[in-house]
Amino acid sequence: MIARLKPAAALLFGLALVCPLACRRHGGAGSSDVSVETEIAPRPVAVGSASLAVRLADARGNPLTNARISVEGEMSHPGMSPVFAEAEELSGGRYRARLEFAMAGDWVLLLHIKLPGGQTLERQVDVKGVEAK
């Protein structure tokens, strides 16, 4: 019986050594360490052009610069083609993307954020009630 336990004990010991290295999050600070604030204009949002402002900051409130933000806009119901935009960096951790809402209704914006250190974040912004023009 002891002979059968030795391989199992060795396996568990090996996993205990490897998991802390392999299971940790890569890319620096966790996503909870990054503040992502968004604002869309004009209000009310209507079919046509809109601007999405994004502000990125670290846990201390310091602006995060040199990030890449791509935006994917989808209608909340299937059947519509998505819209895409790349945000431009303004200054002080502020970014802006211009979107074209093709149809009235509820939209979901998915923000794909890549920080300079390689960490990636995903955020969702619900845009309810885009109005017809």
N, C-alpha and C positions, 0 to 999 in steps of 0.2 A: 504494500500500500504506500509506503514512504517513497518507493521508487517512482510510483505514478504521480505523486504530488510534486516531486522535484521539477519535472518539465512545466507543469502548470504554474508553480511558484516562480520559475524563471521567466515565463511568459508575462505574468502579472507584474513582476519587477521591471521587466523591459518596457512594458506599456507605461508604467508609472514614471519611468525616466523620459520616454519619448513624448508622451502626450503634452506635458507643459510646453515643450518647444513647438510641436506641430499644431497644437490646438489654439495657440494664442492668435489674436487679431493682428493682421499685418497692416502696414501703412501708417503707423503713428497713432495719434490720439483717436479714441473711439468717436463714433458719430454723435454721441451725446455731448462731446466736447466742442461741437461746432454748432453755432447758432445760424439758422437760415431763416431770414425774414423776407417775405414777399409782399408786393403790392401791385395791383393791376389798375391801369387807367386806359381810357376814361371810365368814369362811373356814371351811369350804369354802363356795363359792357354791352356792346351791340355788334352785330355782324359787321365785319370789316376789320380795320387795323386797330390793334391794341398794343400797349407797352407793358411788359412785365419787368418790374424793378426787383432786384434780388440784392440783399445785403448779407455778407458772410462775415462771421466773427468767431474768434476762439472763446474758450471758457472765461477768459478775463475781459472779454469785450473788445479785444484788439482786432482790427480789420484783417481779413485774410485776402491777400492779393495773389495775382498770377494763377488763379483757378480757371478751369475751363468748364463752362456750363452749357449744356445742350438741352433744349426743351422739346418735348414731344406732346402735342395736343391731340386728344381723342374725344370724340363725342361719347357720352355715357351710354348710348345705345349702339349696337353694331350696324355696319353698313356704310359708314362715312369714312372717307380717306383721312388719315391723320395729317396734321400740320407739323412742321419742324422749324426750329429756329436755333441759332447760336447766339449766346449772349456776348455782348462786348463789355470789356472792363472799362469802367469810368474812372473812379479813384476811390481810395479809402475803403476797399472791400465792397464797393458798389458795382453792380453789373446791370445791363439792360438788354432785353430781347424784344424784338418786334414780331408780333404774331398776326396772322390773318384768320379770323373766325369766319368760316365759310357758311355757317348755318346757325339759326337760332336754336336755343336749347341749353342743356347742361353739358359742360365740358370738363375734362380732367387733364391737367397739365402734369407731366412727369418731368422732373428736373434731374438730369444726370450730371453730377458734379464731380470733377476730378481736381483734387488739390495738388499743389506743386510737389509734395512729398510722395505722390502716387496713390494716396487714399482716395477711395471713391465713395460717394454718398448718393442716395436716391431720396427725393422728396416728392410728395404729391400735393398739388394745389387744385382744389375743387372750384370751378367757376360755374356757379348756378345761374340759370336764367339769362343767358346771352340773348339779348333782344333782337328782333327783326328790325331792319331799317325801314 
